[in-house]
Amino acid sequence: MNRINRYNIIEYSLAIMKRNIPLDFEGLVHRFLFPSCQLVWVTPWSLDEIQRNELVDENSKELRTSLSLTQQKRLEKLRRQVRCGTGNWKSKLPEVAIRHGKYQFAMAWMNGYILRSGWNPGERLEARARLLLSHDRTMVKRLLTKSRQWPKDTWQLHDVSATYIPQFIIQLRKNVTSAEVQIISGSHLLGEGYWRWQVAKGSLHPCSVQYVE
């Protein structure tokens, strides 16, 4: 076998080993628990329901074997807070950071927040975190206007990055409506074009996200 063929086989094998991981909090948890895994970041809706359930189950099993009991409790609490859109600024930061594609920042925060008891991020890191959280919150707040809704329960956010939609849904539920809604957003960091988000009544998470032709 010549050298070129050997290199091609190695590259092909590495490509096979890489796993598609969603650029969202559960994807971040997977990276945190499996730091040496080969992965490719993809849009959160690239995984179907079965694949996402497998990812969540795999993360749940791994955290029970690789983390201490105290660390397990911290991570499980953080996962619950992210799913429900609750918690303080420290617990909100990892989800916001990974949603904005700031992977290294999110990982550094997870390493401190989960692994170290009584962790303090320090002045510079805290300032950076609060700035990102403030930007995300302010951007979403500006979208909660009647002029964005036409027809009823359809939100026209074509000019808004899909990055903000998860938080928009949470704020929509808290401040506007619990009805079934449809949201049309702009591009995602990992997906160009317009996207249609379907959100069931009372839900904080989309039941489907589809490309708009």
N, C-alpha and C positions, 0 to 999 in steps of 0.2 A: 504494500500500500504506500503510495507516494505521500509527501508531506502535505500537499494541498488537500488530498482526500481526508487525511487524518484531521486537519484543522476544520474541515467542513463537518465531519462527524462530531467533533467536540462542540462546535458552535450549535449544531442541531440538538445535541443532547442537553446543552445548557438551556436552550429555548424551551425544550419540553419540560424541564424541571421548574421553570418559572411559573408562578401561579398568579392569576388575576385576583387582585385585592382591591376592594372599593375604597375610594378616597373619602372615607368618612370615619366616624369614631370607632366602629367595630373593626374596620380595617386597621386603624391605628393600634387598637388593642392586640390584634394579631401580630403586627410588626413588633410591638413591645414584648410579647411573649415568645416570639420566634425571631429574634434579631438577626440570625444568620440565614434566614430563608431567602430564596431567590423569588422575587415578585415583580409584578407589573401593576402599577396603579391604574385603575379604570374608573369610569363614572359609577357612582353608587348604585344606579339602576341597571348596570350591566349584569348583575347577578340575579338569577331567578329566585323564587321563594325557597326551593329546595337547596340551592347553593348557599343562600344566605343562612338558612337554618343550620346547615352543615358547618359554616364558618363560626356561627355563634356557639354551637355545641363543642367544636374543637377548641375554641378559646376557653370555654368553661371548664373543660377537662384539663387543659394545660395549666391554667392558673392554679388549680388544686394540687398540682404536683410540683410546680416550679416556684411558688410563692409561699411565704410563711402564712400562718393563719391570720395574723394582723394585716398583712399586705393583701391577702385574699379579700378580707372584709372591706378594705379601702377600695379595691378595684370593683367589687360587686356593687358597692354603694354608688360609686361613680357611674357605672353602667346604668343603674336605675335612674339616677338623676338626669343623665343625658336622654334616656328614653322618654322621661316625663317633662323635660325642659325645666327642671328645678335646680336648686343648688346656688352656692355663692360664686363670686367671680373666679375663685381658684378652680372650682370644679367645672366651670363653664369653658375655661380657656382651652383645654385640649381639643374639644369638639370644634370650637370656632377656628382654632389654628389649623387643624388638618383640613377643614372645609375650605379654607383659603389657600391650601396647598403649602402651608408652612410646616413641612414635615419635621425638619430638624428641631424647630422650636417646640413643636408638639411633643416630640420624643424626649427632649430635655426636661420638659415639664412633667411628663409621666414618670420619668426616672426619679425625679425628686418627690413628687406628690405621692406616688405609690410605695416606693422603696424606703423612704426615709421618714421616720416618725418626727412630727413637729417641724416638718420642712418649711423653710422660709426662702422664697425665690431671690431675695436681695433687691436692692433699690432699682438697679438698671433693668433686671428681668421683669420686675413688677410693673415698672413704668411702661415697658414695651407691651406687656400683657394688657394692661388697662387701656392703652391707646388702641390696640386691636379690638378689644371688646366694645369700646366706646364707638369706634367707627362702624362696626357691625350693627350695633344697636341703633345708632342714629340713621344709618342707611335704611334699615328695615322700617323704622318708625315713619319715615317720609313716604313710604309706599302705602300706608294704611289710610288712603283717602278715597272718597266716593268716586272721584273722577277716574280712578283706575278700574272701576267695576262696571263692565257692560258686556253683555246683558247681565241681569242679576246673577250673582254667585259665580261669575266668570271674571277673573282678574287678569287684566292686560298688562303684563310686565315684560313686553318684548325687548325693551331697552335695558333690562336689568339682568345681570349675570345670574345664572342658576345657582351660583355659590350662596346666594342670600335666601333662596326659597325655603330651605328647612326651618330657618329661624322666622321667616315670614309666616309660615303656617302656624307655628307656635303662638306668635303674637296675634294672628288672626283669630285663633281660638280663644285667647285670653280677652281680647278687646272688641271683637266685631261679631263673629258668628260661629255657630257649631254646625251649620248646614253643610251638606255635600257641596264641594266647590271644585272649580276647574281653574288652573293657573297656566298662563302662557308665558314662558320665560325666554330669556336670551341664552347665549352659549354658556357651556360649562368649561372649566379649565381644561378638561379632557374630552370635550365634545362640542364641536361647532354646530351652529344652526339654532333653530327655535325648538322648544320642548313643551309638551302639554302634560301637566301634572294633574292627575285625578286624585282627590282626597275625599274619602268617605266621611259621612256624617260623624262628627265628634272625634275623628281621628287626628293624631298629631303627625302622621306619616302618610306619604302618598301610597295608594294601592297600585298605581301604575304611572310610569313616565315614558312618553313616546315622542319620537321625532316628528316634527310638523313639516310636512312636505311643502 
